[in-house]
């Protein structure tokens, strides 16, 4: 809540919504003993056997009914173009995202 509270944007009116959802997508299949995990707000997903995370990310953006509110973090230019074309509201480079996290520190 310290990170969220560092920006006075009315977050206190809806604490649950202030937290937001995060999905991390990895290439390929999960390691043995680990499957896709959804912890309610944090999802760890794997693209599947022989599939690239990029394709799964684009697919997820494309089917999201609120894609304009989706922020994709990537420094991969072709992926950035694909998710923008799929309707993503924002694309942030990995370095820029890291700096945002550091600023909230």
C-alpha positions as CSV (number, residue, x, y, z in Angstrom):
1,X,0.0,0.0,0.0
2,X,3.0,2.3,0.4
3,X,3.7,2.1,-3.3
4,X,0.0,2.6,-4.2
5,X,-0.3,5.4,-1.7
6,X,2.7,7.3,-3.0
7,X,0.4,8.8,-5.7
8,X,-2.6,10.7,-4.4
9,X,-5.0,9.6,-7.1
10,X,-8.0,8.6,-5.0
11,X,-6.8,5.0,-4.5
12,X,-8.3,5.0,-1.0
13,X,-11.9,5.1,-2.3
14,X,-11.5,1.5,-3.6
15,X,-8.7,-0.4,-2.0
16,X,-9.3,-3.6,-3.9
17,X,-9.3,-1.9,-7.3
18,X,-6.2,0.1,-6.3
19,X,-4.0,-3.0,-6.2
20,X,-4.7,-4.0,-9.8
21,X,-4.0,-7.3,-11.6
22,X,-0.6,-8.5,-12.9
23,X,-0.1,-11.3,-15.3
24,X,3.4,-12.7,-16.1
25,X,3.7,-14.9,-19.2
26,X,6.6,-17.2,-19.8
27,X,7.6,-19.1,-23.0
28,X,6.9,-22.8,-23.3
29,X,5.6,-25.1,-20.6
30,X,6.0,-24.7,-16.9
31,X,8.8,-26.5,-15.1
32,X,7.9,-29.9,-13.5
33,X,5.7,-29.4,-10.5
34,X,4.6,-25.9,-11.4
35,X,1.5,-25.1,-13.4
36,X,-0.3,-21.9,-14.3
37,X,-1.0,-20.1,-11.0
38,X,-3.7,-17.5,-10.4
39,X,-3.5,-15.9,-6.9
40,X,-6.3,-13.4,-7.5
41,X,-4.5,-10.4,-8.8
42,X,-1.3,-12.1,-9.7
43,X,-1.3,-14.7,-12.4
44,X,1.8,-16.7,-13.6
45,X,1.1,-18.3,-17.0
46,X,3.0,-20.3,-19.5
47,X,2.4,-20.1,-23.2
48,X,2.4,-23.9,-23.7
49,X,4.5,-26.5,-25.4
50,X,6.3,-25.0,-28.4
51,X,4.6,-21.6,-28.0
52,X,6.1,-18.2,-27.4
53,X,5.0,-15.9,-24.6
54,X,4.6,-13.1,-27.2
55,X,1.8,-15.0,-29.0
56,X,0.1,-15.7,-25.7
57,X,0.4,-12.0,-24.6
58,X,-1.1,-10.8,-27.9
59,X,-3.9,-13.4,-27.6
60,X,-4.8,-12.2,-24.1
61,X,-4.8,-8.6,-25.1
62,X,-7.0,-9.4,-28.1
63,X,-9.6,-11.1,-26.1
64,X,-9.6,-8.7,-23.1
65,X,-12.9,-6.7,-23.2
66,X,-11.1,-3.8,-21.5
67,X,-7.9,-4.0,-23.6
68,X,-7.5,-0.2,-23.6
69,X,-6.7,-0.4,-19.9
70,X,-4.1,-3.1,-20.4
71,X,-0.4,-2.1,-19.9
72,X,2.1,-4.4,-21.5
73,X,5.7,-4.3,-20.3
74,X,8.2,-5.3,-23.0
75,X,11.3,-3.9,-24.8
76,X,10.6,-6.1,-27.8
77,X,9.6,-3.7,-30.6
78,X,7.7,-6.3,-32.7
79,X,5.7,-7.4,-29.6
80,X,4.9,-3.8,-28.7
81,X,3.5,-3.2,-32.2
82,X,1.5,-6.4,-32.1
83,X,-0.1,-5.6,-28.7
84,X,-0.9,-2.0,-29.7
85,X,-2.6,-3.5,-32.8
86,X,-4.5,-5.8,-30.6
87,X,-5.8,-2.9,-28.5
88,X,-3.4,-2.5,-25.6
89,X,-3.8,0.9,-24.0
90,X,-0.1,1.3,-23.1
91,X,3.2,-0.3,-23.8
92,X,6.1,0.4,-21.4
93,X,9.7,-0.7,-22.0
94,X,11.3,-2.9,-19.4
95,X,13.8,-0.2,-18.4
96,X,11.1,2.4,-18.0
97,X,9.0,0.1,-15.9
98,X,11.9,-0.7,-13.7
99,X,12.5,3.0,-13.2
100,X,8.8,3.4,-12.2
101,X,9.3,0.7,-9.6
102,X,12.4,2.3,-8.3
103,X,10.6,5.6,-8.1
104,X,8.0,4.0,-5.9
105,X,10.7,2.3,-3.9
